[in-house]
Amino acid sequence: MTSTLKKSNKIDMLNGPLMGKILLFALPLMASGALQQSFNSVDVAVVGRYCNPQSLAAVGSNGMIISLIVNLFIGISVGANVVIAHYIGRKDNMAVKKAVDTVMSLAIICGVILLFFGVATARPILEAISTPHDVIDLATVYLRIYFLGMPFFMIYNFGSAILRSIGDTRRPFYCLVAGGIVNVILNLVLVLFFDMGVAGVAIATVASNVVSALLLLVILAREEEPYRVNIFRFLVYRPELGKMLKIGMPAGIQGMVFSFSNIFIVSGINTFGAAGSAGSAAALNFEYYCYFVIVAFNSAAVAFTGQNYGAGKIERCNRVFSLCSIMALVGCALLNVLIVWQKEFFISFFTNDPEVARFGYIRLTVVLLFQFVATSYEVSGACMRGLGYSMTPTVLTIFGTCLLRIAWVYLFHHTTIIEGMNALLLVYPISWTLTGISVLTAYFIIRRKAYRKITV
């Protein structure tokens, strides 16, 4: 019975119809991403409703900083996903086992590094992005406490990558549900009853990460070989590590530079004061939620492409690209339109301050409404990584998105060409469009090159 249960959590990516299996893979991942984002969103909502605008800005404005610092390591977990998927496609169980041991050892190392780095650099980073003087002390407290939970955050994300490589996205979601319940309860208790404000919501988030990570470790410790994890078997295999870094580092660097460019935009938003920062932070939550639709199909594209490419099944790789692109675009676009249509209702979850809400409406209308365009480069880039080509989408995304955003913010700060919140945020849809054209073009070229390797 236990064996049957474990098999039911896996998806056969190499045989049979793809659409239903991709949805089965992606839907729990969407829910997982939304729930993980909810840890921060609940923080924002609680301080937004029960504290002052400065507390709301302090919690909300840290999102991009956290993304900047952790994205490198999350990218490495994508590399781990691809490497394990390739080995599964080749039916090389010994290599899978070595990769699993390497992944979990790497998770612990990365988590400890992030803990010390985040605590030490929290305030200097906040000062560098011109965090308002009446917000920076609270923002520093939140960021430092948040990074105390980084080892558990990394264990959860790297452990989830192992399960995603075999098509299991449900059990990581269950772990997040448990963590989310802890997060909500502690948020309300620490803020409403103990009046801990920003520190209280940060502690609640760390506790939720601890719960999710420990539950996932229990699952992995009971998994069948070669996917079973033993955290006391601290082993790193150089060949597997090298392959993970070759694919994962470019993805991580892309995420870092992407977040870095967004932090430049935050520096522009901060010039509108605490209300502008808080309104943008409130609206940003919905961008994250919608983006997890794209992220879910990205992960599906990586895992399904990785396994089928490893098994030499070219036509299935092409089908994975088409299905993931269409479903990600339609799903994200529907959510974008719905939230902008009912923007007053959704922003009211985070604030009842009219000025803060006004800035939130601006961001929803200018940015969120066009977010679905990002599907064009995200899914095609994910498929390239599934084929083992990670540097090309990284370079194109950096040039097409990040450098343009940095230049745009420079014009905002130093000229009168770009003025006002609307004009500042317009760079998002413009950069998404330009990057989509370049990455899609590269995907079709790289795909032909990759296929020749397995048909010769």
C-alpha positions in Angstrom: 0.0 0.0 0.0 2.9 2.4 0.8 4.5 1.6 -2.5 1.2 2.4 -4.3 0.9 5.7 -2.5 4.4 6.7 -3.5 3.8 5.8 -7.1 0.6 7.9 -7.1 2.7 11.0 -6.3 4.8 10.5 -9.5 4.0 11.5 -13.1 5.1 9.5 -16.1 6.5 12.3 -18.3 7.8 10.0 -21.0 4.6 8.3 -22.2 0.9 9.1 -22.9 -0.9 12.4 -23.4 0.9 15.5 -22.1 -1.8 18.1 -21.4 -3.4 16.5 -18.5 -0.1 15.5 -17.0 1.3 19.0 -17.3 -1.8 20.4 -15.6 -1.5 17.8 -12.9 2.1 18.9 -12.4 1.5 22.6 -12.6 -1.7 23.1 -10.6 -0.2 22.1 -7.2 2.9 24.1 -8.1 0.7 27.2 -8.7 -1.0 26.7 -5.3 2.4 26.1 -3.7 3.8 29.4 -5.1 0.7 31.3 -4.2 0.8 29.9 -0.6 4.6 30.6 -0.3 3.9 34.2 -1.4 1.1 34.3 1.0 3.6 34.2 3.8 4.7 37.6 2.8 1.3 38.8 1.7 -0.2 37.9 5.1 2.6 39.9 6.7 1.7 42.9 4.4 -2.0 42.5 5.1 -1.7 42.3 8.8 0.6 45.3 9.2 -1.4 47.2 6.6 -4.6 46.8 8.4 -3.4 46.9 12.0 -0.3 49.1 11.9 0.8 52.3 10.2 1.8 53.0 6.5 5.5 52.9 7.6 5.1 49.3 8.8 3.4 48.3 5.6 6.2 49.9 3.5 8.8 48.2 5.7 7.5 44.7 5.1 6.4 45.2 1.5 9.5 46.9 0.2 11.7 44.0 1.3 10.2 41.6 -1.2 12.5 42.5 -4.1 15.6 42.6 -1.8 14.9 39.1 -0.6 14.4 38.0 -4.2 17.7 39.6 -5.2 19.6 37.7 -2.6 18.0 34.3 -2.8 17.4 34.1 -6.6 21.0 32.8 -7.3 20.4 29.8 -5.0 16.9 29.2 -6.3 18.4 29.1 -9.8 20.8 26.4 -8.7 17.8 24.4 -7.6 16.5 24.7 -11.2 19.8 23.2 -12.3 19.3 20.3 -9.9 15.8 19.7 -11.3 17.2 19.5 -14.9 20.1 17.2 -14.0 18.0 14.8 -12.0 15.3 14.8 -14.8 18.0 14.0 -17.4 19.2 11.0 -15.3 15.7 9.8 -14.9 15.1 9.9 -18.6 18.3 7.9 -19.1 17.2 5.5 -16.3 20.6 6.0 -14.5 19.6 5.4 -10.9 23.1 5.6 -9.5 23.6 9.1 -11.0 20.2 10.1 -9.6 21.2 9.1 -6.1 24.5 11.1 -6.3 22.5 14.1 -7.6 20.0 13.9 -4.7 22.8 13.7 -2.1 24.5 16.7 -3.7 21.3 18.8 -3.8 20.5 18.5 -0.2 24.1 19.1 1.0 24.1 22.2 -1.2 20.8 23.4 0.3 22.3 23.4 3.8 25.5 25.2 2.6 23.5 27.8 0.7 21.1 28.4 3.6 23.9 29.1 6.1 25.6 31.4 3.7 22.4 33.4 3.2 21.7 33.6 6.9 25.0 35.3 7.7 25.0 37.5 4.5 21.5 38.7 5.0 21.8 39.6 8.6 25.1 41.4 8.0 24.1 43.4 5.0 20.4 44.2 5.7 20.7 47.9 6.6 23.4 48.8 4.0 21.2 47.4 1.2 18.1 49.2 2.4 20.1 52.5 2.6 21.4 51.9 -0.9 17.9 51.8 -2.4 16.9 55.1 -0.7 14.4 53.5 1.8 12.5 56.4 3.4 14.1 57.5 6.8 10.8 56.8 8.6 10.7 53.2 7.3 14.3 52.0 7.3 14.6 50.9 11.0 11.5 48.7 10.7 12.5 47.3 7.4 15.9 46.4 8.8 14.3 44.5 11.7 12.1 42.5 9.3 14.9 41.7 6.9 17.3 40.5 9.6 14.7 38.2 11.2 13.6 36.9 7.8 17.1 35.7 7.0 17.4 33.7 10.2 15.1 31.2 8.5 17.1 30.9 5.3 18.6 27.4 6.0 15.0 26.1 6.2 13.9 28.1 3.2 16.7 26.5 1.1 16.0 23.0 2.4 12.4 23.3 1.3 13.1 24.7 -2.2 15.9 22.3 -3.0 13.9 19.4 -1.6 11.0 20.4 -3.7 13.2 20.4 -6.8 14.0 16.7 -6.1 10.3 15.8 -6.0 9.5 18.0 -9.0 12.0 16.0 -11.1 9.8 12.9 -10.6 6.6 14.8 -11.2 5.6 15.2 -7.5 4.3 18.7 -6.8 1.5 17.7 -4.4 3.4 16.8 -1.3 5.5 20.0 -1.3 2.2 21.8 -1.5 0.8 19.9 1.6 3.9 21.0 3.5 3.3 24.6 2.6 -0.3 24.4 3.7 0.9 23.4 7.2 3.5 26.2 7.2 0.8 28.7 6.0 -1.5 27.8 8.8 1.3 28.4 11.3 2.1 31.7 9.6 -1.4 33.1 9.8 -2.0 32.1 13.4 1.4 33.5 14.6 0.9 36.7 12.6 -2.4 37.4 14.3 -1.2 36.4 17.8 2.1 38.3 17.7 0.7 41.4 16.1 -2.8 41.7 17.8 -2.1 40.3 21.2 1.6 40.9 21.7 1.8 44.2 19.7 5.1 43.1 18.0 4.3 44.7 14.7 7.0 44.1 12.0 9.1 41.8 14.2 6.0 39.7 14.9 5.2 39.1 11.2 8.9 38.3 10.5 9.0 35.7 13.2 5.8 34.1 11.9 7.3 33.8 8.4 10.4 32.2 9.8 8.3 29.7 11.8 6.3 28.8 8.7 9.5 28.1 6.8 10.8 25.8 9.6 7.6 23.8 9.6 7.5 23.4 5.8 11.1 22.3 5.6 10.9 19.8 8.4 7.8 18.2 7.0 9.4 17.9 3.5 12.5 16.4 5.1 10.4 13.7 6.7 8.8 12.9 3.3 12.2 12.7 1.5 13.7 10.5 4.3 10.9 8.0 3.7 11.0 8.2 -0.1 12.1 5.2 -2.3 15.6 4.9 -3.5 17.3 6.6 -5.4 15.3 9.7 -4.2 15.6 9.1 -0.5 17.4 11.8 1.5 19.6 11.4 4.6 20.7 14.8 5.9 23.4 13.2 8.0 25.0 11.8 4.8 26.7 15.0 3.8 28.1 14.3 0.3 28.8 16.5 -2.7 29.8 14.8 -6.0 31.8 17.0 -8.3 30.4 15.9 -11.6 26.8 16.3 -10.5 27.6 19.6 -8.8 29.3 20.9 -11.9 26.3 20.1 -14.1 23.9 21.7 -11.7 26.0 24.9 -11.5 26.4 25.0 -15.3 22.6 25.1 -15.7 21.6 26.7 -12.4 24.1 29.5 -12.1 23.0 31.3 -15.2 19.4 31.0 -14.1 20.3 32.3 -10.7 22.3 35.2 -12.1 19.4 36.1 -14.3 17.1 36.1 -11.3 19.6 38.2 -9.3 20.1 40.8 -12.1 16.4 40.8 -12.7 15.7 41.6 -9.1 18.6 44.1 -9.1 17.0 46.0 -11.9 13.6 46.0 -10.0 15.4 47.4 -7.0 16.4 50.4 -9.1 12.8 50.9 -9.9 12.0 50.7 -6.1 14.5 53.5 -5.6 12.4 55.6 -8.0 9.1 54.5 -6.3 10.6 55.5 -2.9 10.8 59.1 -4.1 7.0 59.3 -3.8 7.3 58.7 -0.1 5.8 56.1 2.3 2.4 56.2 0.5 4.0 55.5 -2.9 6.2 52.7 -1.4 3.3 51.2 0.5 0.9 51.3 -2.5 3.4 49.7 -4.8 4.1 47.0 -2.2 0.4 46.2 -1.9 -0.1 45.9 -5.7 3.2 43.9 -6.1 1.6 41.1 -4.1 -0.9 40.5 -7.0 2.0 40.5 -9.5 3.6 37.7 -7.6 0.4 35.7 -7.4 -0.3 36.0 -11.1 3.4 35.3 -11.9 3.2 31.9 -10.2 0.9 30.7 -13.0 3.9 31.3 -15.3 6.4 29.9 -12.8 4.3 26.7 -12.5 4.3 26.1 -16.2 8.0 27.1 -16.3 8.8 24.3 -13.9 6.7 21.9 -15.9 8.6 22.9 -19.0 11.9 22.3 -17.3 11.0 18.9 -15.9 9.1 17.5 -18.9 11.6 18.8 -21.4 14.5 17.5 -19.3 13.1 13.9 -19.0 12.0 13.7 -22.6 15.2 15.2 -24.0 17.2 12.7 -21.8 15.1 9.9 -23.4 15.6 11.3 -26.9 11.9 12.1 -27.5 12.0 15.2 -29.6 8.4 15.5 -30.6 7.3 15.4 -27.0 9.7 18.2 -26.2 8.1 20.4 -28.9 4.7 19.6 -27.6 5.7 20.5 -24.0 6.8 24.0 -25.3 3.5 24.6 -27.1 1.3 23.4 -24.3 3.1 25.2 -21.5 3.3 28.5 -23.5 -0.5 28.5 -24.2 -1.6 27.5 -20.8 0.7 29.9 -19.0 -0.3 32.8 -21.2 -4.1 32.2 -21.0 -4.0 31.5 -17.2 -1.9 34.6 -16.4 -3.9 36.9 -18.7 -7.3 35.9 -17.2 -6.0 36.6 -13.7 -4.4 39.9 -14.8 -7.7 41.2 -16.2 -9.8 40.0 -13.3 -7.6 41.8 -10.6 -7.4 45.0 -12.6 -11.1 45.0 -13.2 -11.7 44.7 -9.4 -8.7 46.6 -8.3 -10.5 48.5 -5.5 -11.7 45.3 -4.0 -8.3 43.6 -4.1 -6.2 46.6 -2.8 -8.6 46.9 0.1 -7.2 43.7 1.5 -3.9 45.6 2.2 -4.9 49.1 3.1 -7.7 51.5 3.8 -5.6 54.6 3.3 -6.9 56.5 0.1 -3.4 57.8 -0.9 -1.8 54.4 -0.5 -4.6 52.8 -2.5 -4.2 55.4 -5.3 -0.6 54.4 -5.9 -1.6 50.7 -5.8 -4.2 51.3 -8.5 -1.5 52.9 -10.7 0.8 49.9 -10.5 -2.0 47.4 -11.2 -3.2 49.3 -14.3 0.2 50.0 -15.8 2.1 46.8 -14.8 -0.2 43.9 -13.9 -2.6 44.3 -16.8 0.3 43.4 -19.2 2.1 40.8 -17.2 1.0 37.9 -19.4 3.5 39.1 -22.0 6.3 37.8 -19.8 5.2 34.3 -20.7 6.9 34.7 -24.1 10.4 34.7 -22.7 9.9 32.7 -19.4 8.5 29.5 -20.9 10.9 29.5 -23.9 13.8 30.1 -21.5 12.6 27.3 -19.3 12.5 24.9 -22.3 16.1 25.9 -23.2 17.2 25.1 -19.7 15.4 21.7 -19.9 17.6 21.1 -23.0 20.7 22.0 -21.0 21.2 25.5 -22.4 21.0 28.0 -19.6 23.3 30.8 -20.6 21.5 32.0 -23.7 18.2 33.0 -22.0 20.1 34.5 -19.2 22.2 36.9 -21.4 19.1 37.9 -23.5 17.0 38.5 -20.4 19.7 40.6 -18.8 20.1 42.8 -21.9 16.4 42.9 -22.9 14.9 43.5 -19.5 17.4 44.5 -16.8 19.7 47.0 -18.6 16.7 48.7 -20.1 15.1 49.1 -16.7 18.3 50.5 -15.2 18.6 53.0 -18.0 14.9 54.0 -17.6 15.3 54.7 -13.9 18.4 56.7 -14.6 16.4 58.9 -17.0 13.7 59.2 -14.3 16.1 60.4 -11.7 18.3 62.7 -13.9 16.0 64.1 -16.6 12.5 65.3 -17.1 11.9 62.9 -20.0 10.2 60.4 -17.6 8.0 61.8 -14.9 5.4 60.4 -12.6 4.6 56.9 -11.3 2.8 55.9 -14.5 5.8 56.7 -16.7 8.3 55.1 -14.3 6.3 51.8 -14.3 5.8 51.7 -18.1 9.2 50.1 -18.5 7.8 46.8 -17.3 5.5 46.0 -20.4 8.1 47.5 -22.7 10.9 45.3 -21.4 8.7 42.2 -21.4 7.9 42.7 -25.0 11.4 43.2 -26.2 12.8 40.3 -24.2 10.1 38.0 -25.4 10.9 38.6 -29.0 14.6 37.9 -28.5 14.3 34.8 -26.3 11.6 33.2 -28.5 13.9 33.6 -31.5 16.8 32.1 -29.6 14.7 29.2 -28.5 13.9 28.0 -32.0 17.6 28.3 -33.0 18.9 26.5 -29.9 16.2 23.8 -30.2 17.5 22.7 -33.6 21.1 22.7 -32.3 20.1 20.5 -29.3 18.1 18.0 -31.3 21.0 17.4 -33.7 23.1 16.1 -30.8 20.7 13.3 -30.2 19.8 12.4 -33.8 23.3 12.2 -35.2 
